[in-house]
Amino acid sequence: MDNEQLSIRISTLKKIDIFSELNEEILAELANKLKEIKAKTDETIIYKGERGKAMFIIKDGTVKVHDDDHVFAYLSDGNSFGEYALIDSEMRSATVTAIENTTLLRMVQEDFYNLMIQDVEFSKGILKVLISRLREIDAIQKASADTNQKIVQQRNEIEVINLQLTELNEEKDHLMNIVAHDLRNPLTSCISISNSIKSDIEIERPDLIEFIDSLIKSLWRMNELVTRILDLKSIEANKATPILSEINLSELLSDIYHQFLPIAEKKNINLEIKTVPGKVNLDESYTLQIFENLISNAIKFSPPGGKVEIHMEDRDNKISIKISDQGAGFTDEDKIKMFGKYQKLSAQPTGGEQSIGIGLSIVKKNIDIMKGEILCISKPGEGAIFNVSFKKS
């Protein structure tokens, strides 16, 4: 081997981790032990599972490190592989195959051992590298332990926060139970008493009738809020079990239409309905809640002089009901959160009506319970269409 070739090999060995601490004299001795071999394209150099007895340095060319079709890495000029085989003869952990004609420098385990036995400085250099790597591993383990300790601490903090949130949620549920149960009877009594007072003073004090009507209206709103909260709590607690029966959906929609017709006329809104014969296995109470909420909202958010349509279709083994309005419509942000509890959306009622923000959440939960689907089509300023569909009986 001439001096130029030796110099190139020494330069290559310096770049390899395990030899990086050796001086040039030792590297020159090591370089003389390297044997040049050729590997053709697609030739396997080492096999996964075989005993390791040599390491390889790529002089020129490219190889892939792989396990069958899974490739771990591509290595080229100056890279090395199989270094562990110089120290022990454990089984290879991967296969290495040339992907083009490749020239390799090979060092066998026996030559490496002989150098360690014969040259103390060589052994000291190798040991120095190994100790350095062990220190690096120690540092990594310490950092890992510190990180793990922080994770444990954060997990404990999260558990404490979760416990506090659970306690707050239980307290909230308790307060909601008070609202749902303890206020319901007093509210009913107040409504009854107010109606009696209205009857008694209707002739003698007609000037007070407007105030009494306003009081009764407010009491009914509070009663509706309590009822809806109670319905929502029952659904969320998974206590709500639908009682399915074959119902005539066209008749049910017609009943709801006539229920809301006076309210629409009072706001000067044209309420229209178009139905087709259709029977579906649904829970009648849940279905009423769905369409009462949707139609009520359509009227509530439509401007005076607008139109609300109820359109029923029988298509593709499904009954679909579209509730469309000419209101303010929904933004993209509205669509993301519209089925959540107590959500205030961008649109506002057009006649001073109240909106407590749980109607659509009840609609969605009822539809989900009965395995139906709901879709909202809307753009700001262009009204909204809610399309509810159920599979036919």
QUIZI-V41081 format. One record per residue. N is the residue number from 1. RES is the residue in three letters. BURIAL is # if it has 16 or more other ideal C-beta (glycine too) atoms within 10 Angstrom, else .. Layout:
N_RES_BURIAL / N_RES_BURIAL
This chain:
1_MET_. / 2_ASP_. / 3_ASN_. / 4_GLU_. / 5_GLN_. / 6_LEU_. / 7_SER_. / 8_ILE_. / 9_ARG_# / 10_ILE_# / 11_SER_. / 12_THR_# / 13_LEU_# / 14_LYS_. / 15_LYS_. / 16_ILE_# / 17_ASP_. / 18_ILE_# / 19_PHE_# / 20_SER_. / 21_GLU_# / 22_LEU_# / 23_ASN_. / 24_GLU_. / 25_GLU_. / 26_ILE_# / 27_LEU_# / 28_ALA_. / 29_GLU_. / 30_LEU_# / 31_ALA_# / 32_ASN_. / 33_LYS_# / 34_LEU_# / 35_LYS_. / 36_GLU_. / 37_ILE_. / 38_LYS_. / 39_ALA_# / 40_LYS_. / 41_THR_. / 42_ASP_. / 43_GLU_. / 44_THR_. / 45_ILE_# / 46_ILE_# / 47_TYR_. / 48_LYS_. / 49_GLY_. / 50_GLU_. / 51_ARG_. / 52_GLY_# / 53_LYS_. / 54_ALA_# / 55_MET_# / 56_PHE_# / 57_ILE_# / 58_ILE_# / 59_LYS_# / 60_ASP_. / 61_GLY_# / 62_THR_# / 63_VAL_# / 64_LYS_. / 65_VAL_# / 66_HIS_# / 67_ASP_. / 68_ASP_. / 69_ASP_. / 70_HIS_. / 71_VAL_. / 72_PHE_. / 73_ALA_. / 74_TYR_. / 75_LEU_# / 76_SER_. / 77_ASP_. / 78_GLY_. / 79_ASN_# / 80_SER_# / 81_PHE_# / 82_GLY_# / 83_GLU_# / 84_TYR_. / 85_ALA_# / 86_LEU_# / 87_ILE_# / 88_ASP_. / 89_SER_. / 90_GLU_. / 91_MET_. / 92_ARG_# / 93_SER_. / 94_ALA_# / 95_THR_# / 96_VAL_# / 97_THR_# / 98_ALA_# / 99_ILE_# / 100_GLU_. / 101_ASN_. / 102_THR_# / 103_THR_. / 104_LEU_# / 105_LEU_# / 106_ARG_# / 107_MET_# / 108_VAL_# / 109_GLN_# / 110_GLU_. / 111_ASP_# / 112_PHE_# / 113_TYR_. / 114_ASN_. / 115_LEU_# / 116_MET_# / 117_ILE_. / 118_GLN_. / 119_ASP_# / 120_VAL_. / 121_GLU_. / 122_PHE_# / 123_SER_. / 124_LYS_. / 125_GLY_# / 126_ILE_# / 127_LEU_. / 128_LYS_. / 129_VAL_# / 130_LEU_. / 131_ILE_. / 132_SER_. / 133_ARG_. / 134_LEU_. / 135_ARG_. / 136_GLU_. / 137_ILE_. / 138_ASP_. / 139_ALA_. / 140_ILE_. / 141_GLN_. / 142_LYS_. / 143_ALA_. / 144_SER_. / 145_ALA_. / 146_ASP_. / 147_THR_. / 148_ASN_. / 149_GLN_. / 150_LYS_. / 151_ILE_. / 152_VAL_. / 153_GLN_. / 154_GLN_. / 155_ARG_. / 156_ASN_. / 157_GLU_. / 158_ILE_. / 159_GLU_. / 160_VAL_. / 161_ILE_. / 162_ASN_. / 163_LEU_. / 164_GLN_. / 165_LEU_. / 166_THR_. / 167_GLU_. / 168_LEU_. / 169_ASN_. / 170_GLU_. / 171_GLU_. / 172_LYS_. / 173_ASP_. / 174_HIS_. / 175_LEU_. / 176_MET_. / 177_ASN_. / 178_ILE_. / 179_VAL_. / 180_ALA_# / 181_HIS_. / 182_ASP_. / 183_LEU_# / 184_ARG_. / 185_ASN_. / 186_PRO_. / 187_LEU_# / 188_THR_. / 189_SER_. / 190_CYS_# / 191_ILE_# / 192_SER_. / 193_ILE_. / 194_SER_# / 195_ASN_. / 196_SER_. / 197_ILE_. / 198_LYS_# / 199_SER_. / 200_ASP_. / 201_ILE_. / 202_GLU_. / 203_ILE_. / 204_GLU_. / 205_ARG_. / 206_PRO_. / 207_ASP_. / 208_LEU_. / 209_ILE_. / 210_GLU_. / 211_PHE_. / 212_ILE_# / 213_ASP_. / 214_SER_. / 215_LEU_# / 216_ILE_# / 217_LYS_. / 218_SER_. / 219_LEU_# / 220_TRP_. / 221_ARG_. / 222_MET_# / 223_ASN_# / 224_GLU_. / 225_LEU_# / 226_VAL_# / 227_THR_. / 228_ARG_# / 229_ILE_# / 230_LEU_. / 231_ASP_# / 232_LEU_# / 233_LYS_# / 234_SER_. / 235_ILE_# / 236_GLU_. / 237_ALA_. / 238_ASN_. / 239_LYS_. / 240_ALA_# / 241_THR_. / 242_PRO_# / 243_ILE_. / 244_LEU_. / 245_SER_. / 246_GLU_. / 247_ILE_# / 248_ASN_. / 249_LEU_# / 250_SER_# / 251_GLU_. / 252_LEU_# / 253_LEU_# / 254_SER_. / 255_ASP_. / 256_ILE_# / 257_TYR_# / 258_HIS_. / 259_GLN_. / 260_PHE_# / 261_LEU_. / 262_PRO_. / 263_ILE_# / 264_ALA_# / 265_GLU_. / 266_LYS_. / 267_LYS_# / 268_ASN_. / 269_ILE_# / 270_ASN_. / 271_LEU_# / 272_GLU_. / 273_ILE_# / 274_LYS_. / 275_THR_# / 276_VAL_. / 277_PRO_. / 278_GLY_# / 279_LYS_. / 280_VAL_# / 281_ASN_. / 282_LEU_# / 283_ASP_# / 284_GLU_. / 285_SER_. / 286_TYR_# / 287_THR_# / 288_LEU_# / 289_GLN_# / 290_ILE_# / 291_PHE_# / 292_GLU_# / 293_ASN_# / 294_LEU_# / 295_ILE_# / 296_SER_# / 297_ASN_# / 298_ALA_# / 299_ILE_# / 300_LYS_# / 301_PHE_# / 302_SER_# / 303_PRO_. / 304_PRO_. / 305_GLY_. / 306_GLY_# / 307_LYS_. / 308_VAL_# / 309_GLU_# / 310_ILE_# / 311_HIS_# / 312_MET_# / 313_GLU_# / 314_ASP_. / 315_ARG_. / 316_ASP_. / 317_ASN_. / 318_LYS_. / 319_ILE_# / 320_SER_# / 321_ILE_# / 322_LYS_# / 323_ILE_# / 324_SER_# / 325_ASP_# / 326_GLN_# / 327_GLY_# / 328_ALA_# / 329_GLY_# / 330_PHE_# / 331_THR_. / 332_ASP_. / 333_GLU_. / 334_ASP_# / 335_LYS_. / 336_ILE_. / 337_LYS_. / 338_MET_# / 339_PHE_# / 340_GLY_. / 341_LYS_. / 342_TYR_. / 343_GLN_. / 344_LYS_. / 345_LEU_# / 346_SER_. / 347_ALA_# / 348_GLN_. / 349_PRO_. / 350_THR_# / 351_GLY_. / 352_GLY_. / 353_GLU_. / 354_GLN_. / 355_SER_# / 356_ILE_. / 357_GLY_. / 358_ILE_# / 359_GLY_# / 360_LEU_# / 361_SER_# / 362_ILE_# / 363_VAL_# / 364_LYS_# / 365_LYS_# / 366_ASN_# / 367_ILE_# / 368_ASP_. / 369_ILE_. / 370_MET_# / 371_LYS_. / 372_GLY_# / 373_GLU_. / 374_ILE_# / 375_LEU_. / 376_CYS_. / 377_ILE_. / 378_SER_# / 379_LYS_. / 380_PRO_. / 381_GLY_. / 382_GLU_. / 383_GLY_# / 384_ALA_# / 385_ILE_# / 386_PHE_# / 387_ASN_# / 388_VAL_# / 389_SER_# / 390_PHE_# / 391_LYS_. / 392_LYS_. / 393_SER_.
